[in-house]
Amino acid sequence: MSVSLCSGRATPAARNILRQLDLAGYHIFFDGALVTDPDTRENLYIKAIDRRLIKPALDCARDNGVIMDLFSAATCYMEQDSWVADIRRQYFKVEPVITSFARLPENEEFIKGTLVVRSPQEKAGAEKFRRRFDRELLLSKTKTPAYPDVDFINVLTPGVSKRTAMEALMQHLGLEPDQVMAIGDGLNDIPIITAAGLGIAMGNAPSEVKAAAQFVTGDVEHDGAAEAIRKFILA
C-alpha cells in the first residue's frame, strides 16, 4: 500500500507532516503542479510557470502594493522581510530566502507564486493583478482559519490540477482508479475525489465536496481520515 499526501502547500511546508507520518516516496504539492520525492528531490511531474511571465507578474504585484512570494520545488523566495515572511515561518514552518528578485537563479523552475493580502488596498491591488493575468495564469484564492482576515491568492500555470498530478502518479505506480482512495476537504480536492475509485469527503468539507464524494467521513476534529482508512483499507 502506498500513501501520498496531496496538498496545495509548498514542499517545505509539508516536511514536518511527512516526518511525523514517516511517509516516503512521491507526494503532490502546489495544488498539483508538482509530484516529487522530497527526500531525493526527484521530480516525477512538474508544471512550472512560464519564465517569461515571472518578471511581469512580480512587477505588477509590486506596482500595485501587493507582496508576492515565489516558490521553486524546494525554496520560497521573498524580496523583503515582512509580516508575510512571518506567516511563512510561524504557521507554515518555511524559512524564506530574502533576495532581490532581480537575482533569482536563472536555471531554477518556479512553480507557484502567492499574493498575500489583508488590507482593502492590498485586495484591490490583487484584483488589478487578476485582471492583468487572468488569461495567462491560473489564480485561486484560499484562506486559513489561523489568519481569517488574510487572502492567499495562488498563482500557477494554466492546466494545473490535483487530478492531473494524481493521474501522473497513478501511471508511475501502475495503478488503476479502482485501486485508489482519495480523501479531501477542500474545493480543490473535488478533482481527485471524483477521479479516484473511492472518493471520500471529510465531515468539515463544503457541501460541494460532500456531493462529489461516495462517502462522507468524520470531521478533522474527530479523526475523519483515520476513520476512513480503518473502514476501507484496514478492515
N, C-alpha and C positions, 0 to 999 in steps of 0.2 A: 504493500500500500504506500502511495506517495501522498504527501501533504504539502501543498503550496499556498503561501499567502498571496492574495490578490488585492493590492492596495492602491489608493490614489496617492499615497505618500511617496516621498523620495526614498531611495535605497538606504541612506544613512539613518533616516528616521525610524526604520524598521529593524535595525540591527539588534537592539536590546530585546525586542519581542522574539526574534529568531533565536537568539541565545537562550532566552528563558524557556522556549518550547523545544530547544535542541533540534531545530529543523535545518537540514542541509539541502543541497540541490538548488533547482531553479525556482524562482518566485517572480511574481508580476508586480511591477511598480508603475508609478506615474500614470494611473488610470489605464494602463495597457500599452504605454509607449515603450516599455522595456521589460523583457524577460531575461533575467540574469541570475547567475550564481554569485551571491555577494562574497563568498569565501574565495573563490578562484577568480572572480571578476570576469568570467567568461559570459559574453552576451549571446544569448540564443536568438533574440529578436529585438530589433530596435527601430523606432520611427522617430528620428531626430527632426528638430525644426530646421527648415531651410536656412543655411548660414547667411544667405543674402538678406534675410528678414531680421536677423539679430540686431544689427545696429539701428535700423529704422525703428524697431519696436522699443529698444532701450531709449532712444532719443525721444520718441513720442511720450513714453511714460515720464521721463524727466521733464520735458517741456510742459506737461500737464500736472506737475506736482505730485506724482504718484511714485511710490517706492516699488521697484521691481527687482526681484531676485532671479537668479538663473541657475539651473541645475544641469550638470552633466551626470553620467551614470553614478559617480561616487562623490561629487563635490557640489556644495552650494556656494555660489559666488554672490557677493553683495558689494555695492560701491561705497557704502558708508555704514558705520556702526549706528544703530538706531533702535527704536522700540520694536521694529520688525525683527532685527537681529536678536533682540532679547527673547522674542517669542520663539524663534528657531531654537535658541539654546535651552530655554526653560521648559517649553512644552514638547517640542519635537526632538529635543536632545541632539540637535545638529549644530556643530560649530561652523559658522560660515567663514569663508575666505574673503576678507575685505581687501578689495583691489580695484584699481581703475578699470572700468570696462574697456578702455582703450588698449589694455594689455592682456586681454583674455587669450588663453592658449590657442594658437592657430589650428592645431591639429586635433582639438577636442570637439566632440559632438555634444550639442546642447539639446536636451530632451524636453525640458519644461521651463517655463518662466512662471512667476506668480506676481500678480498685482495684489498688494496687501493694503487695504484701505479701511478707514474708520470714520473720518470726518465727512460732512456733506461735500466739502470742496474736493476731497480726495475721491469720493464716489462719483462726483461729476467728471473729474479727470479720467477715471476709469471708463466712464461711459463714452467719452471722446475717443479713448483708445479703442474701445469696442467698435465704434463706427468706422474708425480708420482701418482696422484689420479684420473686419467681420468676414470677408471673403477669402482671406489668406491664412488665417489662423483659427484654430478651434478654441473657443473661450467658454468656460463653465465656472459658475460661482458655487463655492462651498462655504460652510460655516462650521465652527466647533463650539460646543457648549462652554468651553473654558474662556472663550472670548466672544460673547454674544453680539457685541457691537462691531465686530471686525468681519469684513468680507474678504475671502481668499479667492481670487479670480485666476483660475488655472489657464495657462497659455500653452497650447500644444499644436502640433501639426495636424491638419485635417486627416480624417480617417482613423484616428486613434480610438480604440475602444477596448474594454476588458475582454470582450468576446474574441476579437481577432488575436489578442495575445494568448488567451486560453486555448484557442484552436491551434496556434503555433506550438504551444507546449504539449498539447494532446498528440499532435503529429510526431513530435520528437520522442514522446514516451510510448508511441504506438497504441494509444487509447482511442476507443470509440465513445461517443456521447453517453451511451448507456452504462459505461464504466466510470462515469464522473458524477460526483455530487458537489454542488456549489451552494455556499451559504452566504447571504448578504443582507445588509440593512439599509443600503442607500439606493437612490435612483440610478446611480452609475453601475449598480450591481445587476440591474434588470437584464442586460445582455448576457451575462454568464448564467444567471438563474434560468433563463429561457433556453440557453444553448446546451446546458448540462442534461444528462439523462434524468437526474433528480435535482430540482431546484428548490431551495428552502429559504424562506424569509424569516428573519428574526422577528420576535414579537414587538420590538420597538420600531420596526420599519414602517415607512409611509404606506398608505393604503394601496398605492400603485404597485409597490414592490410585492406586497402580500397577494395582490390579484394575479401577479405574474408567476407566483410560486405554486408548486404542487403541495407543499406542506409549510405550515407556519409553526415555528418552534417557540420556546420561551424567549423573553427579552434578555438584553445584555446583563441586567442586574440579577437575573436568575439562571445564568449559565446556559442560555439557549443553544449555543453552538455545541457545548458538551452534551446536552440532551439529544440533539440531532445525531451526533456521532454515535452515542450509545445505542440509539434506536435503530439506525440504518447501517452502521458499519460494524459495531462490536456485538450486536445481538446474535 
